């Protein structure tokens, strides 16, 4: 998990619950972590982090721990990365970066940047989606669904933009989810589960809204997780385990990970809640599930 408040990536067992210590921590000057936001796992097991303050993408070997140097550092003027926020990696290893434009210390253009598999250094993207036709104002996250589409959440317009992975240039989205019926409010993520259902993290009203596969336009959610019992607190990222359980990063005052049963709806309590001083969570913005090593699978990674 990306732990932005202390420039660390922390891992927990998939069954972790309560005020528990992490099983693994990547932290220290050699790591290059700099206000890490969201994370992604590559097909080769490398763990990638988007660093908002340094505008870099760093990646760590599957078994990395402690003050580990990255095996990949992507950054520099040629990359076009001026506001690293969200990242995703497809099955071929291509890296997708949500460039938020003016967030944090950024001063560039909101865009989606796509890089070839495994690249490092000051290299150019192979695709760039940017320009007035996109409608982007403040891209927070980028993810991929199971139909070969890019999902991009835009905080400034309360919109989920949907593109085919082949999109490039100053092009309009193939579909959008936006409008008063959607109940989207300052979205920090848009993520698809294995069935194609789209989940949106709404940071200003502490809800997760869910939309049927293939949704487009001013559509109402099919389910909403929200209310005091949920313990949602500025939700910013979602991941799913093999059973369909929903893991949410909450970097609000609770500094917590909340876990919900598949198809959870309404004002429901989480089935697990990771928070407290022993967790060392401080601004947990991103979350991904995957192996930290060849023998240990199912750790929660905070960014």
Secondary structure, DSSP 8 states (H G I E B T S, - for coil): -EEGGGTEEEEE-TT--BS---SEEEESGGG--SSEEEEEE-TTS-EEEEETTTTEEEEE-TT--BS---SEEE-SGGGT-SSEEEEEE-TT--EEEEE-SSSTT--S--EEEEE-TT--BS---SEEE-SGGG--S-EEEEEE-TTSEEEEEETTTTEEEEEETT--BS---SEEEESGGGT--SEEEEEE-TT--EEEEETTTTEEEEE-TT--BS---SEEEESGGG---SEEEEEE-TT--EEEEE-STT-EEEEE-TT--BS---SEEE-SGGGT-SSEEEEEEE-SSSS---EEEE-
